[in-house]
């Protein structure tokens, strides 16, 4: 943390008081400010509070009033782009991919070490703060076909209209646009875009590619920019 800079605010939403207390204590120890909520509706309201908006959200899946998946979905529908880290007791891949598919950036399976949660939060915030401006792009804007990506302002426009991406979606699109026409396997993209501590599999990349297609392609079922090269991986085609 920079000396004198405001402490990044992390919202912890968990109905188990001991979990919220311990995670909050570890976060504060690492220099974060912490806001807590114990129900889905309260967590949603806190995350949508523009006057006190969190920079990251730690969100339990099993919550009273509204589960974490629904909270996550509503936040992304409301264009909240703060990284969301799910806390879940479910170990099945389908549940993990389901959470990522509605906009979560990472997940931690219970039981977990509080230090691991802090590490995931810090990793996500590092990605948000990345100076991803590519070399040899004087204005910091990558352009390809109908898409323009501002590396400095971290904004994306499609056919001249601004679109809202999560931090991870932006990083993935940036990486592909910075290497136009190059084909990357899912493992390549996982290594390049996700933190080394991330334990999700290659299916995570597939989910994020699908979400990006829904946001930037005219017809997501027939993509012209985010193309698959069967048996190899994905590429960004700037000629469309």
Residue pairs with C-beta under 8 A, 6 or more apart in sequence:
1 7
1 8
1 31
6 33
7 31
7 32
7 33
8 31
8 32
8 33
8 55
8 56
8 125
9 32
9 33
9 34
9 35
9 52
9 53
9 54
9 55
10 27
10 32
10 33
10 34
10 35
10 54
10 55
10 56
10 57
10 58
10 121
11 34
11 35
11 36
11 37
11 43
11 46
11 47
11 54
11 56
11 57
11 58
12 20
12 23
12 24
12 27
12 34
12 35
12 36
12 37
12 58
13 36
13 37
13 38
13 40
13 42
13 43
13 46
13 47
13 57
13 58
13 59
13 60
13 63
13 68
13 71
14 20
14 23
14 36
14 38
14 58
14 60
14 63
14 87
15 38
15 39
15 60
15 62
15 63
15 64
16 60
17 38
19 60
19 87
20 36
20 38
22 114
23 58
23 114
23 117
23 118
24 34
24 36
25 114
26 114
26 115
26 117
26 118
27 34
27 117
27 118
27 121
28 34
30 118
30 122
32 121
35 46
35 52
35 54
37 43
37 45
37 46
38 63
38 64
39 63
39 64
39 65
39 66
40 63
40 64
40 65
40 66
40 67
40 68
40 70
40 71
41 65
41 66
42 65
43 57
43 59
43 63
43 71
44 66
44 71
44 74
44 75
46 52
46 54
47 53
47 54
47 57
47 71
47 75
47 80
47 82
48 75
48 78
48 80
53 80
53 82
54 82
55 82
55 125
55 128
56 82
56 83
56 84
56 85
56 121
56 124
56 125
57 75
57 82
57 83
57 84
57 85
58 85
58 87
58 117
58 121
59 68
59 71
59 72
59 84
59 85
59 86
59 87
59 104
60 68
60 86
60 87
60 88
61 67
61 68
61 69
61 86
61 87
61 88
61 89
61 90
61 95
61 99
62 68
62 88
62 89
63 71
68 86
68 87
68 88
68 99
69 98
69 99
69 102
72 84
72 86
72 99
72 102
72 103
72 104
73 102
73 103
75 82
75 84
75 103
76 102
76 103
76 166
79 164
81 164
81 165
81 166
81 167
82 167
83 105
83 106
83 121
83 124
83 125
83 127
83 128
83 166
83 167
83 168
84 103
84 104
84 105
84 106
85 104
85 105
85 106
85 107
85 108
85 117
85 120
85 121
85 124
86 99
86 104
86 106
86 107
86 108
87 107
87 108
87 110
87 112
87 117
88 95
88 96
88 99
88 107
88 108
88 109
88 110
89 109
89 110
90 96
90 109
91 109
93 201
93 203
96 107
96 109
96 200
97 203
97 204
97 207
99 107
100 107
100 200
100 204
100 207
100 208
101 207
101 210
101 211
103 166
103 211
105 124
105 166
105 167
105 168
106 120
106 123
106 124
106 198
106 200
107 200
108 116
108 117
108 120
116 197
119 197
120 195
120 197
120 198
123 195
123 197
123 198
124 167
124 195
126 195
127 167
127 168
127 171
127 195
128 167
130 171
131 151
132 151
132 154
132 171
132 174
132 178
133 140
133 151
133 152
134 140
134 142
134 151
134 178
137 151
140 150
140 151
140 152
140 153
141 148
141 149
141 150
141 151
142 148
142 149
142 151
142 174
142 177
142 178
143 149
143 238
144 177
144 180
144 225
144 236
144 237
144 238
144 239
144 240
145 224
145 225
145 237
145 238
145 239
145 240
146 158
146 159
146 216
146 218
146 225
146 240
147 156
147 157
147 158
147 173
147 177
147 216
147 225
148 156
148 157
149 155
149 156
149 170
149 173
149 174
149 177
150 156
150 157
151 174
154 170
155 162
156 162
156 163
156 165
156 170
156 173
156 216
157 163
158 215
158 216
163 215
163 216
164 215
165 173
165 212
165 215
168 193
168 194
168 208
169 208
169 211
169 212
169 215
171 193
172 189
172 193
172 205
172 208
172 209
172 212
173 212
173 216
173 236
175 184
175 189
175 192
175 193
176 184
176 189
176 226
176 234
176 235
176 236
177 236
177 238
179 236
180 235
180 236
180 237
180 238
181 235
181 236
181 237
181 238
182 235
183 229
183 232
183 233
183 234
183 235
184 192
184 233
184 234
184 235
185 202
185 232
185 233
186 202
186 203
186 205
186 206
186 233
186 234
187 202
188 233
189 205
189 233
189 234
190 198
190 200
190 201
190 202
190 204
190 205
193 205
194 200
194 204
198 204
205 234
209 226
209 234
210 220
212 226
213 220
213 223
213 226
214 220
216 225
216 226
217 223
217 224
217 225
217 226
218 224
224 237
224 240
225 236
225 237
225 238
225 240
226 234
226 236
226 237
227 234
227 235
227 236
227 237
228 234
229 235
